[in-house]
Amino acid sequence: MNNIHRLTVATILFLSSFSTMAQIVTAVDSTIEGAEKKILTMATKEGKSYEILGASFKNRVYMTAELTPVNKK
């Protein structure tokens, strides 16, 4: 029973530290510029920077990006 408790705590700590590093978001719009603007808005709202991972067009633009914390020096 004690091992299960330790494993649960270790898993929670690992996942919580990983989730603060990066976040994947998606946006859908009729144009590439519109989709990127939506991602920029999400990043700005959370105080993060973004990197576009990919985009596809099937009657609309589907864009995926990774939000990462801004390095303040």
Secondary structure, 3 states (H helix, E strand, C coil): CHHHHHHHHHHHHHHHHHHCCCEEEEEEECCHHHHHHHHHHHHHHHCEEEEEEEEEECCCEEEEEEEEECCCC
